[in-house]
Amino acid sequence: MAKKLQITLVRSALSRNPKHRRTVRALGLKKIGDTVIHDDTDVIRGMAGAVDYLVEVIESK
């Protein structure tokens, strides 16, 4: 069974670098408190790492 990442937006993406705003949108996050679940891949980890100051990442099975 593949690992999953639970990603929650905890800070606003407004007034941030436009590239980071696009990354947050690409992860599927729109508003503070939104949570999405993605497969644990290098691409998703890289995206979450780029905006780590805006999101909270929890690993799950």
SULDA-V426051 format. One record per pair of residues at least 6 apart in sequence whose C-alpha atoms are under 8 Angstrom apart, sorted by the first residue. I is the first residue (numbers start at 1). J is the second residue. D is the distance in Angstrom with one decimal. If there is no record, write none. Layout:
I|J|D  I|J|D
This chain:
1|61|7.4  2|39|6.9  2|40|7.3  2|61|6.9  3|39|6.2  3|40|5.5  3|59|7.3  3|60|6.1  3|61|4.7  4|37|6.5  4|38|5.7  4|39|4.5  4|40|5.0  4|59|6.1  4|60|5.3  4|61|5.8  5|37|5.6  5|38|5.3  5|39|6.1  5|40|5.6  5|57|6.5  5|58|5.7  5|59|4.8  5|60|6.1  6|35|6.7  6|36|5.8  6|37|4.5  6|38|6.6  6|57|5.7  6|58|5.0  6|59|6.3  6|60|7.2  7|35|5.5  7|36|5.4  7|37|6.3  7|38|7.8  7|48|7.8  7|55|6.5  7|56|5.7  7|57|4.7  7|58|6.5  8|29|7.7  8|32|7.8  8|33|6.1  8|34|5.6  8|35|4.3  8|36|6.6  8|55|5.5  8|56|5.2  8|57|6.6  9|29|6.6  9|31|7.0  9|32|5.1  9|33|5.4  9|34|5.7  9|35|6.7  9|54|6.1  9|55|4.5  9|56|6.5  10|32|5.4  10|33|5.9  10|54|5.8  10|55|5.3  10|56|6.6  11|32|6.1  11|53|7.7  11|54|4.8  11|55|6.8  12|31|7.4  12|32|6.2  12|54|6.9  13|20|7.5  13|21|5.6  13|24|7.4  13|54|7.1  14|21|7.4  20|50|7.3  20|51|6.2  23|47|6.4  23|51|7.5  24|30|7.6  24|51|7.3  27|36|7.7  27|44|7.8  27|47|7.6  28|36|6.8  29|35|7.0  29|36|7.1  38|44|7.4  48|55|7.1  48|57|7.5
